[in-house]
Structures are given as structure tokens and as C-alpha cells.
């Protein structure tokens, strides 16, 4: 860690306004060292944060947060903002349990306006704040900072279209770090972009228009003709400018690593009495060679060695097994197609992309489009597999219903990161997919608990089941089952004494913990059996029938309680006349904060010890304490 010279003075971002140009440059270098050091130890988003250091400094040098509202999209590029707004003393806790969030979090600071974890939302929310300011007379500016990747999502254009018709103090900063938005801008256009970014240009323009308008008869006509001439010249230089067509004043492109130039452009934007889009260009991973060379690899990273750039190695994961399966299957079946929403690496599809480029579709951050696009492929007889993280699939709920299930079209939803995801926190937990899919007719849902089941379920989804089929699986490695556990690859498995009058029912990743708990219970004198569901929609009736004669049934679910599989199973038992005791353990009506997955499972009593304790208590309550005994030495 470098010697801290500036960041220990960041109780308020106002301190940035007092720094000289030399001090600003030193501050930016200090921030980069702190970012690299912290993320190397805690994991997190590195390349994107290194790319916006100068921009963040310029924003706080130009605007007065929190009166002026800075809204970040997606929110994973907010680390420098946290450092400049009084959170340096806690920055070492980034992404740790009870520590600083890796995303924007209003409960942390008045300088964070919204929770932000999903992309493409900032322009809409910023426009709402700016419109409210116009109604209430609040004089503050509102700034949306959004990356070019988010501009692949339709919600951004809905907001831009709406904002362009408003008279608000809204400034949208488009941070271009991948797309070639400015590829056709020549040297003259770049020169004019710099001129148009200076406050003096707008002051002179305004004074000239006022003077011309005072000239009788020809004054207004002259102003109108000059305006038309300027528009023709801009269209000739820039070819076309969608942003001005939408009603924004376009500025840029501007070097996003030049603090002085950025401050000039931002001060100019403040003078313009209409929505402004400031286009800046930055380099992902700026200042750290490994991240600059491989920004994708250093987007969201585990712990790594700063000197070598080597990341903590992990074994096979559900994502990599899924990717390998897709390649193996596509070699034999030319109708297999893969679709992802800007997550080819995260979903394990980079190999498929390389080998089957004509059948691979990265649609950008556009989950809704991904599902409806898949319906078109399916209509023509292809077999589309849509790989999306659980938390992002929420955005495509309408399309799953209308363009998938209602049409009775065959598509497979490969739902990655199902269940707890760990340090990314509230906005990324994959806890809602089961509940919202449960409400959709004619959908089949599988939740494999190991790699072999994942491949078996995907095979059934592609070649046996009809209509929309979802296969959901967790992040990371598979958990170890007891050696005597036998996988049938059917709709459900039974482990333990089938005649036992205590039953544990669960599915997915925590099934391994449930199997361990059954063995622990046996050592305590409780004869229990595990019903491990593999197909969770529809719930297999035979599985429900197998516990009808039990005195105690405990259901454990790594998902939200409301509308989950546990509630569905309880209703089925009730309808069949079940007379025993039933207890459901799940995530009950709350958002789950950041922590390790291990800690989250323990907190919600979904690890082996938690499952054992819940079953013991229910058995005690129903059969008397004498039924439960510790195994004698």
C-alpha cells in the first residue's frame, strides 16, 4: 500500500476543489494504488473502476454533492466515489460482511442516491430526480454516469426519448470504453468538440444570438439561418447524431483521463438550459497493465497477486460445466444456439462463441430482447439456450410469459448464479427466479445439485421436455455428497431409510448439506430420510406421496419463501390430507446483504448444522425431548 497523502482528508468531497493540478494528479495515482491493493485482497470490479478515476475526481471538483445528485450506472464503477465521500477509513471492508458495498448504497452515505446493481436504469432515475427538482424549485444538477455497454439496453433509449422533451438540468455522461461510437470523427470534428466543450463558446454564442435578435426584421431570420447552417455542418462532420435527434445537446468526445478538460466540459454543460449528453472516452483498467491488456478478465475478479496479475484459481464450476456441455452438444446438433446478455465469460460460453460463432448471439445488456429473440429462433425450428444470471432474468419476466410460455415455444433458460451469490449483495442474489417462474403456466424447472445432474437436466430440457424449460444452478463448485448417495437423474431421489417418519425435503446446492444432516440426525437417534427434488416445477407428486405418512416434514429452500417450492409442497400435502407437522425454512420477506455464501447459508439455517438443528427442534416439539439423544461414545 502506498503512503496515504490525500485520501485521509476526504471527510467531504469539497476538499478536491482546493487541490492544484499537480495535487490532482497525485490524488489520482494514490486512488489507483488503493483500488488495486484493496481489490487484490477482497475481489471486486477493478477494470471499470480504474477507468473512471479522473472522471470521478472531475465530477466532485465541478459539482456539489449531495445537493447535486450523481447517479451511477451500473454502480460497480463507484469505488473512487466512495473514497472521495468519506469512506476511505472503511474501504478495506469493501464487499465483506457488514462492510462497504461494492455498489451504490444510500444507507452508507448521503452521496449515494440509489441502490444500483442492474444496468441501464440511471437515466430514468436521474430524469425522475431532475423533474422533481423542476417541480419543487430545487436548483441542483442531476448527473447520470453510464457506460457504453448499458446503451445496448432498451430502457436507456426510452429514458433518453422522454428526457429529450423535458426542460431539466440533466447531464448524461456516456463513458465509452469499448464501443466505437466515435470511429467516424475526424481531426476537425475532434477540434470542434474541444471548442464546444469550453464555457467561453457558449457565452459567446448566447451573447451573439441576443445581439442579432435585437436587429429589426432580419435579426431573428439570421439567427434561424445560422442555426440551420450549424446543424448541416455538424451532420456533415459527425455523419449522424442520435442524441441530438432525441433532444439532447451533444458534447464530445472528450478525453476521460484529462481532469482539466473534463472540468471545462462539465462546467459548460451546466450552462446549457436543456438536457446534455457529454461523451467521454476512457480506458478500462487504466494504470494497471494486466487490467488494461485484459479488461474482461479484470472486470469482476477474485483475489489476485498484484505483481503477476494471477487470480486465485478455482476448480470446475457449474458455469464451466454448462459451457463444455453446450460445446459437446452443439458438435452433434447443428440446431443448438446459445444466447447471452453481455455475459459470455460469466456464463461459461466463451468456448462456444469461439467454436460456433454463427450460432452464438451476445445481444448486449438486453435480457428482454434475448428471450423474445430466442422465441424467433425457436419458431424456425432451432433450439435456443438463453444463459442469464438469475438476478438479471427478472428483467425478462414479461417476455418469458408472453413470448415463450404463451406461444408454447421450445427454449431453454440456463439460469446461472441461482441462490446466494455472496459478496455482490442485495442486487445480485439469485433468490427470486423460482418464485416468479412458479407463476407461469406450462414451464418446467429443474434445479440440479451436482455437475452430472446439470448435464442430465440440460439433455432432458433439449430433447424430452416441451415448451419453455428452465435449468437453474448456483455459482461455483459442486458440493460433496455422502459416498453412499446414489443419483438416479430422475425427478427426485430418496436418501436414507424410506420408512422413516421424519423427512427432509430440499433441492439444488443445499441438497448435499441436507444429506449430511440426515446422517448427523441418525447419530442423534433420529431416523430421517431426504427427499431431494430435481424437478421443482411441477413438483413430482410421487415425492409428495412419499412423505404423507411422516410425523415431521421439514422443507429447506435457498430462495424466497413466498411462492416458492416449499409453499407449493405444503399446499399439496394439505390437499392430500397430511396430518403431521410441516416446517418451511427459506428466505422470508427480506433482501439478503453481502457476505460469503458460507455465511449466508449459515445465517438462514441452510447449511448442514442449520438443517440438523431445525429438524431436531421440530422432532422435540412433536415427540418429546427423550426422542432426541446424543450418540454415546
C-alpha positions in Angstrom: 0.0 0.0 0.0 1.3 3.5 -0.9 1.8 6.3 1.7 -1.6 8.0 2.0 -1.3 11.7 1.4 -4.8 12.8 0.3 -7.5 10.2 1.0 -7.3 10.6 4.7 -8.6 14.1 4.1 -11.8 13.1 2.4 -14.5 13.7 5.0 -16.2 15.7 2.3 -15.6 15.7 -1.4 -15.2 19.5 -1.2 -11.5 19.0 -0.5 -11.0 18.1 -4.1 -11.9 21.6 -5.2 -8.9 23.1 -3.3 -6.3 20.9 -5.0 -3.8 22.1 -7.6 -3.3 20.4 -10.9 -0.2 18.6 -9.6 -2.0 17.5 -6.4 -5.0 16.3 -8.5 -2.6 14.0 -10.5 -1.0 12.7 -7.3 -4.5 12.1 -5.9 -5.5 10.0 -8.9 -2.3 7.9 -8.6 -3.0 7.4 -4.9 -6.6 6.3 -5.7 -5.4 3.8 -8.2 -2.9 2.2 -5.8 -5.6 1.9 -3.2 -8.1 0.4 -5.7 -5.6 -2.2 -6.9 -4.5 -3.1 -3.4 -8.0 -3.5 -2.0 -9.5 -5.4 -4.9 -6.5 -7.7 -4.9 -7.4 -8.8 -1.4 -11.2 -8.6 -1.4 -12.1 -9.3 -5.0 -14.5 -7.0 -6.9 -14.7 -4.9 -10.0 -11.3 -3.5 -11.0 -11.0 -2.5 -14.7 -14.1 -0.4 -14.7 -13.1 1.5 -11.6 -9.6 2.2 -12.8 -11.1 3.7 -15.9 -13.2 6.4 -14.1 -10.8 7.8 -11.6 -10.2 11.1 -13.3 -13.9 11.4 -14.2 -14.9 10.9 -10.6 -12.4 13.5 -9.4 -13.7 15.9 -12.0 -17.3 15.4 -11.0 -16.6 16.2 -7.4 -14.4 19.2 -8.4 -17.2 20.6 -10.5 -20.4 19.6 -8.7 -21.6 20.0 -5.1 -22.7 16.5 -3.9 -25.1 15.8 -2.3 -27.1 18.9 -3.4 -26.1 18.0 -7.0 -27.1 14.3 -7.4 -24.6 12.0 -9.1 -26.3 8.7 -10.2 -24.0 5.8 -11.2 -24.9 3.1 -13.8 -24.4 0.2 -13.1 -22.8 1.1 -9.7 -19.8 -1.2 -9.9 -17.8 1.8 -11.0 -18.4 3.7 -7.8 -15.2 2.8 -5.8 -13.5 6.1 -6.4 -16.7 7.9 -5.5 -16.7 6.1 -2.2 -13.1 7.1 -1.5 -13.9 10.7 -2.1 -17.0 10.8 0.0 -15.6 10.0 3.5 -15.4 6.2 3.2 -11.7 5.7 2.9 -11.3 4.5 6.6 -13.7 1.7 5.9 -12.6 0.9 2.4 -10.7 -2.2 3.4 -14.1 -3.7 4.3 -15.3 -3.4 0.7 -17.6 -6.4 -0.2 -17.0 -8.0 3.2 -19.8 -9.0 5.6 -21.1 -5.8 7.4 -18.6 -3.8 5.3 -18.9 -1.3 2.4 -21.0 -2.5 -0.5 -19.4 -3.0 -3.9 -22.3 -1.0 -5.4 -24.1 2.3 -4.6 -25.9 2.1 -1.3 -27.9 5.1 0.1 -27.7 3.6 3.6 -23.9 4.1 3.5 -23.8 7.7 2.5 -25.9 10.7 1.5 -23.7 10.9 -1.6 -25.2 7.6 -2.9 -28.6 8.3 -4.4 -30.0 4.8 -5.3 -29.1 1.2 -4.9 -27.7 0.2 -8.3 -26.8 -3.3 -9.4 -28.6 -3.7 -12.8 -27.6 -1.6 -15.8 -29.5 0.9 -17.9 -31.5 2.4 -15.0 -29.6 5.6 -14.3 -31.0 7.9 -17.0 -34.6 7.0 -16.0 -34.0 7.6 -12.3 -31.9 10.7 -12.9 -34.7 12.2 -15.1 -37.1 11.5 -12.3 -34.9 13.4 -9.8 -34.4 16.2 -12.2 -38.1 16.5 -12.9 -38.9 16.6 -9.2 -36.3 19.3 -8.8 -38.1 21.3 -11.5 -41.4 20.9 -9.7 -40.1 21.8 -6.2 -37.7 24.6 -7.4 -34.6 22.8 -6.2 -31.6 24.3 -8.1 -29.4 21.2 -8.0 -28.0 19.5 -11.1 -28.5 15.8 -11.8 -25.8 13.7 -13.4 -26.1 10.2 -14.8 -22.9 8.4 -15.4 -23.5 5.5 -17.7 -21.2 3.2 -19.7 -21.5 2.4 -23.4 -22.4 -1.2 -22.6 -25.6 0.0 -20.9 -26.6 1.6 -24.1 -27.3 -1.8 -25.6 -30.4 -1.9 -23.3 -33.7 -0.5 -24.5 -34.6 1.2 -21.2 -31.8 3.8 -21.8 -33.4 4.9 -25.0 -36.9 5.0 -23.5 -35.5 7.4 -20.9 -33.5 9.4 -23.4 -36.5 9.9 -25.6 -38.5 11.1 -22.6 -35.7 13.3 -21.2 -35.1 15.0 -24.6 -38.6 16.5 -24.4 -38.0 17.9 -20.9 -36.6 21.2 -19.7 -34.4 19.8 -16.9 -30.9 20.2 -15.5 -30.0 16.7 -16.6 -26.5 15.8 -17.7 -25.8 12.3 -19.0 -22.2 11.3 -19.2 -21.7 8.5 -21.7 -18.4 6.7 -20.8 -17.2 5.0 -23.9 -14.6 2.4 -23.1 -15.4 -0.4 -25.6 -17.7 0.6 -28.4 -16.5 2.6 -31.4 -19.1 5.3 -31.1 -16.7 8.0 -32.3 -14.9 5.9 -35.0 -16.0 8.4 -37.8 -15.0 11.5 -36.0 -12.0 13.2 -37.9 -9.4 15.6 -36.6 -11.6 18.7 -37.4 -14.5 17.3 -35.6 -12.3 16.5 -32.6 -11.0 20.0 -32.6 -14.6 21.4 -32.7 -15.6 19.0 -29.9 -12.9 20.6 -27.7 -14.1 24.1 -28.6 -17.7 23.3 -28.0 -16.8 21.9 -24.5 -15.5 25.3 -23.3 -17.7 27.7 -21.3 -16.5 30.7 -23.4 -18.0 29.2 -26.5 -21.5 29.1 -25.1 -21.2 32.5 -23.5 -20.2 34.0 -26.9 -22.9 32.1 -28.7 -25.6 33.3 -26.3 -24.4 36.9 -26.5 -24.2 36.8 -30.3 -27.8 35.4 -30.5 -29.1 38.2 -28.2 -27.4 40.9 -30.3 -28.7 39.5 -33.6 -32.2 39.2 -32.2 -32.2 42.9 -31.5 -31.8 43.8 -35.2 -35.2 44.6 -36.6 -36.7 42.4 -39.4 -33.6 40.4 -40.3 -32.3 39.6 -36.8 -34.4 36.5 -35.9 -34.2 35.3 -39.5 -30.4 35.5 -39.4 -30.3 33.5 -36.1 -32.5 30.8 -37.6 -30.4 30.5 -40.7 -27.2 30.3 -38.7 -28.7 27.6 -36.6 -29.7 25.6 -39.7 -26.2 26.1 -41.2 -24.6 24.8 -37.9 -26.9 21.7 -37.9 -25.9 20.9 -41.5 -22.2 21.3 -40.6 -22.4 19.1 -37.6 -24.3 16.4 -39.5 -21.5 16.5 -42.2 -18.8 16.2 -39.6 -20.4 13.7 -37.3 -22.4 11.9 -40.0 -25.4 11.5 -37.7 -26.0 12.2 -34.0 -28.8 10.1 -32.4 -28.5 12.0 -29.2 -29.3 15.4 -30.7 -32.2 13.8 -32.6 -33.5 12.7 -29.2 -33.4 16.3 -27.9 -30.0 16.3 -26.1 -27.2 18.8 -26.6 -24.3 16.6 -27.6 -20.8 17.4 -26.4 -17.7 15.4 -27.1 -15.9 13.1 -27.4 -13.7 14.3 -24.6 -10.6 12.6 -23.1 -11.9 11.0 -19.9 -8.4 10.9 -18.3 -7.8 14.7 -18.6 -9.2 16.2 -15.4 -8.9 19.8 -16.6 -10.6 19.1 -19.9 -13.4 17.2 -18.1 -14.0 20.0 -15.7 -14.2 22.5 -18.5 -16.7 20.3 -20.3 -18.8 19.7 -17.1 -18.9 23.5 -16.4 -20.0 24.1 -19.9 -22.8 21.5 -19.6 -24.0 23.4 -16.5 -24.6 26.5 -18.6 -26.8 24.8 -21.2 -30.5 25.1 -20.4 -31.5 21.7 -21.8 -30.5 18.1 -21.3 -26.9 17.4 -22.2 -25.1 14.3 -23.2 -21.3 14.5 -22.6 -19.5 11.8 -24.5 -16.1 10.8 -22.9 -13.6 8.2 -23.8 -11.7 6.2 -21.2 -9.5 3.1 -20.9 -10.7 0.2 -18.8 -8.0 -0.9 -16.3 -6.1 2.4 -16.7 -2.9 2.4 -14.7 -2.6 -1.4 -14.1 -1.0 -3.1 -17.1 -2.7 -6.5 -16.6 -6.1 -5.0 -16.4 -5.5 -2.7 -19.4 -4.5 -5.7 -21.5 -7.3 -8.0 -20.3 -10.1 -5.8 -19.1 -12.7 -8.6 -19.4 -10.6 -10.8 -17.1 -10.3 -8.0 -14.6 -13.9 -6.9 -14.7 -15.2 -8.8 -11.8 -12.2 -10.6 -10.2 -11.5 -12.8 -7.2 -8.4 -12.1 -5.1 -5.2 -11.8 -7.2 -1.5 -11.2 -7.0 -0.6 -7.6 -7.9 2.9 -8.4 -9.1 1.9 -11.2 -11.5 -1.8 -10.5 -12.1 -2.5 -14.1 -11.3 -6.0 -14.7 -9.9 -6.9 -17.2 -7.2 -7.6 -20.4 -9.1 -10.9 -22.1 -8.9 -11.8 -25.6 -10.0 -14.6 -26.6 -12.3 -17.8 -24.7 -11.7 -21.4 -25.1 -12.8 -20.8 -22.4 -15.4 -17.8 -24.1 -17.0 -19.6 -27.5 -17.0 -22.5 -25.8 -18.7 -20.2 -24.3 -21.3 -18.5 -27.6 -22.0 -21.9 -29.3 -22.3 -23.1 -26.7 -24.8 -20.0 -27.3 -27.0 -20.3 -31.1 -26.8 -23.9 -31.0 -27.7 -23.6 -28.4 -30.5 -21.0 -30.5 -32.2 -23.6 -33.2 -32.7 -26.7 -31.0 -33.1 -26.5 -28.1 -35.6 -29.8 -26.6 -34.3 -28.3 -25.7 -30.9 -27.9 -22.0 -30.5 -26.6 -20.0 -27.5 -27.7 -16.6 -26.4 -26.3 -14.4 -23.6 -26.8 -10.8 -22.5 -23.2 -9.5 -22.3 -22.1 -12.3 -20.1 -20.3 -14.8 -22.4 -17.4 -15.3 -20.0 -19.5 -15.3 -16.8 -21.9 -17.9 -18.2 -19.1 -20.1 -19.5 -19.9 -19.6 -23.2 -16.6 -18.2 -24.4 -15.6 -21.6 -25.8 -19.0 -21.9 -27.6 -18.6 -18.4 -29.0 -15.2 -19.3 -30.4 -16.2 -22.6 -31.9 -19.7 -21.9 -33.1 -19.7 -18.1 -33.8 -22.6 -18.4 -36.3 -24.8 -19.9 -33.6 -23.7 -17.7 -30.7 -25.5 -14.4 -30.0 -24.4 -11.9 -27.4 -27.3 -9.4 -27.5 -25.8 -7.0 -25.1 -27.4 -5.9 -21.8 -30.8 -6.7 -23.2 -32.3 -9.6 -21.3 -35.9 -8.9 -22.5 -34.7 -8.9 -26.1 -32.7 -12.1 -25.5 -35.8 -14.1 -24.6 -38.0 -12.8 -27.4 -35.2 -13.2 -29.9 -35.0 -16.9 -28.7 -38.7 -17.3 -29.5 -37.9 -16.3 -33.1 -35.1 -18.9 -33.4 -37.4 -21.5 -31.9 -40.2 -20.7 -34.3 -37.9 -21.6 -37.1 -37.0 -25.0 -35.6 -33.8 -24.2 -33.8 -33.0 -25.0 -30.2 -32.1 -21.7 -28.4 -30.5 -21.9 -25.0 -30.6 -18.5 -23.2 -27.9 -18.2 -20.5 -28.6 -15.4 -18.0 -27.9 -14.8 -14.3 -30.9 -15.3 -12.1 -30.9 -11.7 -10.9 -30.9 -10.4 -14.5 -33.6 -12.9 -15.7 -36.0 -10.9 -13.5 -35.9 -8.2 -16.2 -37.4 -10.6 -18.8 -40.4 -11.8 -16.8 -43.0 -10.4 -19.3 -41.1 -12.0 -22.3 -40.9 -15.4 -20.6 -44.7 -15.3 -20.2 -45.8 -13.7 -23.5 -43.1 -14.7 -26.0 -42.2 -18.0 -24.5 -44.8 -19.9 -22.5 -47.9 -18.4 -24.1 -46.5 -19.3 -27.6 -45.7 -22.8 -26.4 -42.3 -22.4 -28.0 -39.3 -24.6 -27.1 -36.4 -22.7 -25.5 -34.1 -23.5 -22.6 -33.4 -20.9 -19.9 -30.0 -21.7 -18.4 -30.2 -19.7 -15.1 -26.7 -19.1 -13.7 -26.0 -17.8 -10.2 -29.2 -19.2 -8.7 -29.4 -18.9 -4.9 -27.0 -16.9 -2.8 -24.2 -15.2 -4.7 -22.1 -13.9 -1.8 -20.3 -10.6 -1.8 -22.2 -8.8 -4.5 -25.0 -8.4 -2.1 -28.7 -7.4 -2.4 -28.9 -6.5 -6.0 -27.4 -9.8 -7.3 -28.8 -12.5 -5.1 -30.5 -15.2 -7.3 -33.4 -15.8 -4.9 -36.4 -14.9 -6.9 -36.4 -16.9 -10.1 -38.2 -20.0 -8.6 -41.0 -17.8 -7.2 -41.7 -15.9 -10.4 -41.3 -19.0 -12.7 -43.8 -20.8 -10.4 -46.5 -18.5 -11.6 -46.0 -19.1 -15.3 -48.1 -21.9 -16.9 -46.5 -24.7 -19.0 -43.0 -24.2 -17.8 -40.7 -27.0 -16.5 -38.0 -26.1 -14.0 -35.0 -28.2 -12.9 -32.6 -27.5 -10.1 -29.6 -29.8 -10.3 -27.4 -30.3 -7.2 -24.3 -31.6 -9.0 -22.5 -31.5 -12.3 -23.8 -34.8 -13.6 -27.4 -33.7 -12.9 -26.8 -30.4 -14.7 -25.8 -32.3 -17.8 -28.7 -34.7 -17.5 -31.2 -32.0 -16.9 -30.0 -29.9 -19.9 -30.3 -33.1 -22.1 -33.9 -33.6 -20.9 -34.6 -29.9 -21.4 -33.4 -30.0 -25.0 -34.7 -33.4 -26.1 -37.5 -34.6 -23.8 -39.5 -31.7 -22.4 -41.8 -29.4 -24.3 -42.2 -25.6 -24.3 -40.0 -23.4 -22.0 -37.7 -25.3 -19.7 -35.5 -23.6 -17.1 -32.4 -25.2 -15.6 -31.2 -23.3 -12.6 -27.8 -23.8 -10.9 -25.6 -22.0 -8.4 -22.3 -20.1 -8.7 -19.1 -22.0 -8.1 -18.3 -25.7 -7.5 -20.5 -28.6 -6.7 -20.8 -29.8 -3.0 -19.7 -33.2 -1.9 -22.4 -35.8 -1.1 -22.0 -38.8 1.2 -20.3 -41.6 -0.7 -23.4 -43.9 -0.4 -25.6 -41.3 -2.1 -27.0 -42.6 -5.4 -28.1 -40.2 -8.2 -30.9 -41.5 -10.3 -31.1 -38.4 -12.6 -34.8 -38.7 -12.3 -37.3 -36.2 -11.0 -36.3 -36.9 -7.4 -34.1 -39.1 -5.2 -34.6 -40.6 -1.7 -31.6 -40.9 0.7 -31.9 -42.7 4.0 -34.5 -45.1 5.4 -37.6 -44.8 3.1 -39.7 -45.9 6.1 -38.5 -43.1 8.4 -41.3 -40.9 9.8 -39.1 -37.7 9.7 -38.5 -36.3 6.2 -36.2 -33.5 4.9 -37.2 -32.1 1.5 -35.0 -29.7 -0.5 -33.4 -29.1 -3.9 -30.3 -27.7 -5.5 -27.0 -26.9 -3.9 -28.1 -27.4 -0.3 -29.1 -31.0 -1.0 -25.6 -32.1 -0.1 -25.9 -30.3 3.2 -29.3 -32.0 3.8 -27.8 -35.4 3.1 -25.0 -34.7 5.7 -27.7 -33.5 8.1 -29.6 -36.8 7.7 -26.5 -38.7 8.8 -26.0 -36.4 11.7 -29.6 -36.9 12.8 -29.1 -40.6 12.7 -26.2 -40.2 15.2 -28.6 -38.3 17.4 -31.1 -41.1 17.3 -33.5 -39.5 14.7 -34.3 -41.7 11.8 -34.8 -39.3 8.9 -34.9 -39.5 5.1 -34.0 -37.0 2.5 -36.3 -36.3 -0.5 -34.1 -34.5 -2.9 -36.1 -32.8 -5.7 -34.5 -32.4 -9.1 -37.6 -31.3 -11.0 -39.2 -28.5 -8.9 -41.9 -27.4 -11.4 -44.1 -29.3 -11.4 -43.3 -30.8 -8.0 -43.3 -34.6 -8.5 -46.5 -36.0 -6.9 -44.7 -39.2 -6.1 -42.2 -37.2 -4.0 -45.1 -35.7 -2.0 -46.8 -39.0 -1.6 -43.6 -40.5 -0.1 -43.9 -38.2 3.0 -47.6 -38.4 3.6 -47.2 -40.9 6.4 -44.4 -38.9 8.2 -44.9 -37.2 11.6 -42.4 -34.4 10.8 -41.6 -32.9 7.4 -39.1 -30.1 7.1 -38.6 -28.2 3.8 -35.4 -26.2 3.2 -35.2 -23.7 0.3 -32.4 -21.5 -0.9 -34.8 -18.9 -2.2 -37.6 -16.6 -1.1 -40.3 -18.3 0.9 -43.3 -16.6 -0.7 -44.5 -18.5 -3.9 -41.5 -20.9 -3.6 -41.4 -24.7 -3.9 -41.8 -25.1 -0.2 -45.2 -23.3 -0.1 -46.3 -25.3 -3.1 -45.4 -28.6 -1.4 -47.2 -27.6 1.8 -50.3 -26.9 -0.2 -50.1 -30.3 -2.0 -49.6 -32.1 1.4 -52.6 -30.2 2.8 -54.8 -31.2 -0.2 -53.8 -34.8 0.3 -54.8 -34.8 4.0 -51.4 -34.7 5.6 -51.8 -34.9 9.4 -48.2 -34.4 10.6 -46.1 -31.3 11.3 -44.6 -29.2 8.5 -41.9 -26.5 8.8 -40.5 -24.4 5.9 -37.1 -22.8 6.2 -36.4 -20.2 3.5 -35.5 -16.5 3.0 -38.5 -14.8 4.4 -39.5 -11.4 3.0 -36.1 -9.6 3.1 -33.2 -8.7 0.9 -30.0 -10.5 1.6 -26.9 -8.5 2.4 -23.4 -9.2 1.2 -21.4 -11.9 2.9 -19.7 -15.1 1.8 -22.0 -17.8 0.6 -21.0 -19.9 3.5 -22.0 -17.2 5.9 -25.3 -16.6 4.2 -26.2 -20.3 4.3 -25.4 -20.4 8.0 -27.4 -17.3 8.7 -30.6 -18.7 7.1 -30.1 -22.2 8.6 -29.5 -23.8 5.2 -26.2 -25.5 5.9 -25.8 -28.9 7.5 -25.8 -27.7 11.1 -28.8 -25.4 10.5 -30.8 -28.2 8.9 -29.9 -30.5 11.7 -31.0 -28.0 14.3 -34.3 -27.2 12.7 -35.2 -30.9 12.3 -34.2 -31.7 15.9 -36.4 -28.9 17.3 -39.4 -30.0 15.3 -39.0 -33.6 16.4 -38.6 -32.5 20.0 -41.7 -30.4 19.8 -43.7 -33.3 18.4 -42.3 -36.4 20.1 -40.7 -35.2 23.3 -37.2 -34.4 24.3 -36.5 -38.0 25.2 -36.6 -38.9 21.5 -33.5 -36.9 20.8 -30.3 -38.2 22.3 -26.6 -37.7 21.6 -24.8 -40.8 20.3 -22.9 -42.4 23.1 -19.1 -42.5 22.8 
